[in-house]
Amino acid sequence: MIQKRILAFMLIVCISCFGLLPEMAFASDTVGIPKPCTLAQGTHEFYGDQVKALQKTSNNNSIINASLVRPVSVEVGDTVTTAVYMTLQGDSYGWEISMDDNIYTAPVETTVPETGKTKYKFNVEKMHTFFYIKGMQKMGQNYVSTTFRLVFTELTPDEEPTVPTEPIEPTEPTEPTEPVEPGLVMEDGSYIIHAVAKAANSDTISRTDENIEKPLRVDVKNGLVTVLMTYTGTMTNMEMSKDNVDFAGLSKASGSSSTYRLEMGTELLSQVYIKGQVPGMGNSWQTIRLVFHRDSLRIPDGNYTITATAKQSNSNTVSRTDDNIEKPLKLEVKDGNITAYLTFKESTMTDLQMSTDGEVSYANLSKAAGSNATYKLELGTKLLSHVHIKGYVEAMKRTVSFKLEFDKASFVKAEASNPGNSDSGVGGGAAPPPFTLPEVNTYKIENGEYTIHVDAKSLTSHERSRIDDRIVKPLKVEVKDGKVILYLTLRGNTIRDIQFRWTGVWFKEAPIHSQGDDTITYRLEMDKEMHSYIYVKGYVEAMDAWPEFGLFFAQNTLKKQEEIPPVAPVSEAVIDQNGFKIRVVQVEDSQLIEGRPLFRVSIEREELPLSHGKKALVSLPYTPRAEELKNVEKIVVYRVTEEGKLIVEPTGKYNSKTQSVEFKAGIGEGTYTIRYAEKSFKDLQNYDWAVKPVEALAAREIIKGMGEGSFSPQASIRRADFIIMLMKALGVEGKPTTNFTDVNPERYYADLVGMAKEMKIIRGDTNGSFRPEAPISRQEMFTIAANALRFIGGLNRTYNKNVLNQFADKDHISAYALDSAAALVSEGIIRGKGTSMDPKSNVRRAEAAVLIYGIYNYEEGNTQEESAEKLPVKVLPVEGTKTLSEGTHPIRITSLSADSNEPSRLNNAIENPGKVEVKDGILYGYLTLKRSLSDMSGLKISNNGGVSFEDAEVVLSETGKTTYRFKLDKLDQPVVASIYVEAMGASPKFRIAFDHNTTVQ
């Protein structure tokens, strides 16, 4: 009997091992499936047994339960996304979340709130009773893959079943993840990183993972990245590929029989494919995917130095505190944790505190052992781009703050320490060899006008001066009557009162030669010869100091004006357009442009443009060639640089009605040419509806392919990448002053996302985040696109939501997106997917291109050719109150530009109809603005053409809406007004006009 039981047991084991036995107790139905549940908007915290980490296939506690830090927070915002915050103790990495144990997504944010703990933020579409979470947990000396369920024990599932979603379509491979931050990974040195071996075509952990020693070492030498992988398994003849297509053999590290060199070039890739022969499988080839967890990348322990700059908290202006900081700063890395040591030359601040989360929370700073002027900045496990510091200044009787920015490019390992050379406890580094200025070389040049390239550099180190970004290059040089005259043009007013010297010790003042909207040109006159560099200084008010720098001239770039191609004008035009003066000169054929037309464009404006880089519309006459008439969408405008490089102007397009090419350009001068850009992709055969938009946008570099001639039309697109496409199509560029909390300022999308935020095109989540690398849904795309159109003056009427009745799933559109969807459908920019809108599915690349193309052409129709017809300017042609009786009268109100009859940007914020009131013989106007007082405030009205102003009275203030009342002398002319706009820091003037056709008598 015993033998029979043993045989039966062995049979069950064998059958189970070979997959012949049902999973029984291991089946997922023993724990049920995650069910959706509804939570109110706001933050919810779950303590104790309200949240547990349970095993994946049973209700027993997982090994992770003891490491789970309570409370677990869930944040429900006003969008479709819910954020789950989970904090774990101990050593682990690579955690991902799933609602179905099928598709897992990585956290959108990982932070280290304190030593030994890691906090993860996961974005999910909806709250559920539990989620599957998997990652790598350290067990003893090794890391093991584990999956558990994060269970919220007291949540009640929604009673009604959710609407089943369409099956998830397979997507084409996305682009490789970009390399980690430059200055940290790409700097020469050694690092450590964790990785996991997965199946080549899925997220399943490969058995090979157990044979790879963790963590891996990363060596960077001369900018080339090599990962050293120690493998203890049986696989032989190993090869590596970056794309699972082209494989090359792996070499072994010197002196090792089990460590392989994964040579990646200049970038640390997010993953590589490795294949080899397995003897136990008949020498068949097996391929794995080695995925690197870059959030685990650590700097090896040791001492380092870095340069840092103290700036004002809310700008890039250098703070006065910067002069009081000893540089470079010393850094110590111990057990992966980074400590920077901040030393002040004079102890003027006390009670210092530091914030690493954008001034949300501060922590006290402690002093280094044995020092009264050196403070320890605990930065965590990553080298941050900046921190905020504040302290009390006794002399000022107040607390002051500044932003300490780290120059990651200057991060280097300290040399062997000198005993007694450090009072910070870091150990110090040997002093580098003293910097020596090169000898000044001089040379003579003949009379004439020249241009030359110049660099502004420090006079005490090899570093570039911060002034270099302010210089307009190249410099103009004039040689006349034995004098060498340099014309130095600086942008902005950061530095002024320029002085210079080329010999001796005495500086001489440089007179102002000319002054523009945002530039000042100084005249620097020297005797006889040109110098290889000169000394320059200027007054910086923010520092209350005169920083000195050197202007270093590149002699080999000296170019005489006569050497520039002849510019005999063929035609010239000067146009006044909404305050812009545009001068266009067409030049004869030039070798630089291969016979294509060449134009010199100069744009001036007496008053500075409004915020966000207002541009002029430039029109250039152009007759397309015969082959170009087949597809005028591919006629593209290029700006020609001094070096002859062509840079595409994304707003350029051919206008068949005027037989001209039009594009937007800002203040200044530029040279432009017109060409035909042929762009096509091999995988658009089944997407006839997207071919024209995709190729037109690709020709203007608004959108790019995915490599090897493919576009990947079905691949999803990230939120940040959609914003890049949109902003390029609008012709927006610039540097934002603010951004979202989760947008890394060093990422390629940071500037345009920040500009979109400042323009109110995007608003982000309630916690100040944007989720830039999350997929964008269709209804999110609708809302952002509509905001963009409103910003440029479009969608300036009320749209009937009944237009959405044609779609069977209109009730699935979230409330916040209804108005936007109705507007876009009414304007013909979107048409839906047959009888559905599919609002909550992810946007595909082809869909995004079609919508951006619609916006691109919408702007042409609404703001250029038809603006005068669509936005008529009407005013009441009567004086005073002759035709108005006592009481209130509804009336349409239009906001006009201060100097033209074009609608101002404020027009979109006006609620119509407005009203006028006659009370006791006095006429009052009422203006309701659909924005909060935090955006705009202090409305002032002038009834005498702007000679004097009176404050308007606030009669109603509620969320998102403010109503003002003011006296009116008459209605036959617009009144002049001004209002303070916080985003601009100024009070722009505009005019308010009243439409008599909408007044009820």
Protein Blocks (a to p, Z undefined) as FASTA:
>chain_A
ZZmmmmmmmmmmmmmmnopacfklmpmklnopaddddddedddddehjlbccddfkbcbd
cfklmmpccdddddddfbfbdcdddddedjdehiacdfklpaccddfbdcdfbghiacdd
dddfbdcfbdcddddddehjbccddddddddfkbccdfbdcddddddddddddddddddd
ehklmpgcddddddddddfkbcbdcfklmmpccddddddeehiacdddddfbfbehiacd
fklpaccdddddehiakbccddebjadcfbdcdddddfknoopacdddddddfklpccde
dddddddddddfkbcbdcfklmmpccddddddeehiacdddddfbdcbghiacdfegoma
ccdddddehiakbccddebjadcfbdcdddddfklopacdddddddfklgccdddddehi
acnlnnpaaddddddddddddddddedddddddddddfkbcbdcfklmmpccddddddee
hiacdddddehjkbgciacdfehjbdcddddfbdcfkbccdddddehiacfbdcdddddf
klopacdddddddfklpccfklpccfbdfbdcdddeehiacddddddddfklnopacddd
ddddfbacdehhiacdddddddddfklmmommlpccddddfkopacddfkbccdfklopa
dddddeddddddddddddddfklmmmmmlmmmmmmmmmnomacceejhiaklmbccdfkl
mmmmmmmmnopacddfbdcfklcfkbmklmmmmmmmmnomagbjfkopaolmbccdfklm
mmmmmmmmmmnopaiaccdfklmmmpmklmmpcfklmmmmmmmmmnomagbjhjanklmb
ccdfklmmmmmmmmmmmmmmmmmmmmmmmmccdddfbehjllpcedddddddddddfkbc
bdcfklmmpccddddddeehiacdddddfbdfklpghiacdfegomaccddddfbdcehi
acdddddfbfkbccddddddfklopacdddddddfklpcZZ
